[in-house]
Amino acid sequence: MARILVVEDEPDLQKVLDFNLKKAGHAVFQALNGEEGLRIARARKPDLVLLDLMLPDISGTEVCRRLKEDPETRAIPVLILTAKGEEVDRVVGFELGADDYVVKPFSVRELLLRIQAILKRVRGESSPGDVSEFGRLRFDRGAYRAWVDGREVALTTLEFRLLALLHDRKNRVQTRDALLSEVWGVSAEIETRTVDTHVKRLREKLGAAGDYVETVRGVGYRFAESPARRRT
C-alpha cells in the first residue's frame, strides 16, 4: 500500500482515480489545484504524486518544479498526467525531475502498472534479472540505480532510461529522433538538442564509464559493443 496524492481539477476523473487507487489498496489524498497540492504534499509527505499539467491556478510543471526544489518534498516521485498535445510540457516536466507520465485518456490498468513500477524503484525492489554489468558499469533496472567502479551514480529517471536503452541496443546507432520517441515519449518536433544535452550530462555523471556512449556524427548515439572500445 502507498499514500498517493492526486492533483487533478476534473471532479469526475478525481472520483475514478480515487475509487481505483483505493481498490488497489492505496490511501488517497486529493487536491483540485496546484497550491492545494503543494500544501498537502508538504504536510502529508505522500509516497507518490499524480499530477495533472492543466490546473486552474498554476501549471503542473510549476508544481513539479516547486516539489523538486523543496528539500522536504524533492524525493517524492511524480507521475504526470498529460493530454496528447502537451509534448513540450512533458519534456519540461522530465527536465524538472518527473518520474513518468501517462497520456490522457489512459487506461486505469496502465496507470496502476506505472505507479507500481515507480514504487518498486523507490523502494529498491528488484530481481536478479534486472541487473546488468558492462565493464566498469553496473545498473539495476528495477531500482533505477547505477554504479561505476562500485560507486553509485545519481541519475535522473530520464538519464537512466537513456542509459538502459542505449545499453540494450549496444553497437546499434540510435538517432536523436528515435531517442526522443522512445525515452522521452515525444515526437521529433521537439528540439533534438534536448537529447545532446542529456547525453552530455549522462557521460559526465558516468565518469570513467562515459566512454561507453559513443557519438555517431550526423546521426545519433550508440553504446559500445565491448568495454574496451572508446567513444568517437
N, C-alpha and C positions, 0 to 999 in steps of 0.2 A: 504494500500500500504506500502511496505517496500523497503529499499535500500539494495540490495543484491550484494555482491562481489563474483564472480565466479573465482576461481583459478584452471584452467584446461588447460593443454597444447595441447589437441586434438582440432584442429580448428572446425571439424565437430560437435563435442559434444558441443563446445562453442556456435555454431550457434543454435543448438537445444535448449540448456538451455536459451540462450538469447531470442529466439522467445517465448518460452512457459512462461518464467518468466514475460516478458513484457505483454504477452497476459493475464496473471493473475493479471495484474495491478501493478507489481513491477518495480522499477527502477534498472537497472543492470550496475555494473562495471565489467570489465573483466581484468584478468591477465593471462599470458601464462606461468609464472614461479613463484617460491616461493618468490624471492626477490621483484619482482614487486607487488605481492600480499600483502606483508608486507608494502611496501611503500604506496599503495593505502589504505590499512586498517588504517594506522596511519593518513593519510591525510584526508580521506573522512568519517571515522567512520561509516561504514555500520551497518545496523540493524542485518545482518547475513552474515556469510561467508560459501560458498560452497567450500570445499577444497578437491582436488584430492590428493591422497597419493603419486602417482608416478609422480614426476615433474622433469624437465630436470636439474635443478641446485641443489636445496636442497629438502629433503623429506618433504612430507606433515606433518609428525609428528613433524619435526623441526619447520615448520611454525606454527603449533599449539602451540608448546612449547613457541615460542617467543611471540605469541599473548597473551598467558595466563600469561606470566611473566611481560609483559609491563603494567603498571598501566593505560595507556591510551587506551589499547585495550582488557584488560582481561575480561571485561564484555560483549564483543561481542560474541554471540553464534556461535558455529562452527558445521557445519554438514559435516561429512567426506564422500567422495565418494571413494569407495574401490572395488577392484577386489575380487572375492571369496577366492582366495588363500592367502590373506593377513591378516589372523586372528590375528597373533601376532601384526601387526601394528595397527589393530583395538583396541586391548587391550591397547596398548601403547597410542593410541590417547585418549581413555577414561581416562586413568590414567592422562593424561596431561590436561584434562578438556573439551574434545569434548562433545557436547550435544547429538549427534546422528550420525548414519551412514546409508548410503544406498549402497547396493551392486550393482556393475555393472555386467551385463547390468540391468538397472532398468526401471520401467515404470514411465513416466512423472507424471502420476496421483499420484502414491505413493510418489514421491519426493515432489510434491506440498502439499500433505497432511502432510508430515513430517515437511515441512517448516512452514505450518500453525500452527501445534501443538507447535513447538518451539516458534514462535512469540507470540502465545497465552500465553504460560508460562511466557515469558519475560515481556509481558505487564500486567501480573497479572489477565488475564481474566479467569473466572471460573463460574460454575453454582453450585447451592446448592448440586446437586448430586455428585460433585467432592470431597466434604469434608467428611472425616471420623474421628471419635473420638474413642479413646480406652484408658480408664483410664486417665493417665496424658498426653497422646499423642493426638495431632490433626494434620492432614495433608490434604493438598489441592492438588489433582492430577492435576487439571487444571493449577495451578500456580507453581507446583513443590516446595511447601513451607511446612515446618513442624514446629510445636510448641510443647514445653514440659512445662507444668505448665504455659502456656500463653506466654512463651518467645520463640522467633523464633530461630530455629537451622539452621545453614548454612550447607546444604547438597549439595554434588555434584549430577549431574544427575544420575550417577550410584548408589550412595548411596540411592537416593530417589527411584529409580526403585527397588532396593533390598528391601527396607522397604515396599513399596507398595505390591510387590509380596508376601513377607512373610506374611504380614497382611491379604491379600485377601485369603490366603490359611492357615489361622490360625489353629493351632493344627494338621497340616499335615506336615510330615517331607519332606523337600526338600533336595535332595542330592546335593553335590557340582557340579557334572556334570550337573544336571538339571538346577541349578542356572546359570552356565556358559552359557548354551544354551539359556535360556530364558531372562536373564538380560543382559549378555554380547553379546549374539548372536553368540557365537563361540562354537566349538566342544570341547569335553572332552580332546582333545590332548593338550590343553593349560594347563599350570601348575595350579592345583586346589588350591594351596596355595594363589592364587590371591583372591579367594573367602574368605578365612580365614582372609586375611589382611583387606578386605573391611568390613567384619562383625565386626572385632575388632574395626575398625575406626568408624563404624556406632554406635556401642554400646557406645563408648566413647563420641561421639557427643550427643547422646540421653540422656546421664547422668542418671537421675532418672528413665527414661523410657527404658534404655538399657536392663534391666532385662526381657523385653518382648521378646527379641530374645534369644531363648534357643538353646543350643548345644545338639545334639543327637550324642553321641560319636561313632566314626567309620562310621557314615552315613552322617550327614549334619546338617541342622538347621531347626527350626520351630518357628513360632510365638505362644506365649502363648494363651491358649484358653480363659482365662479371665485375667484381670489386676492384680488379687490377686496372680497369680502364679509367681514363681521365676524361673529364668533360671538355668539349671544344668551345 
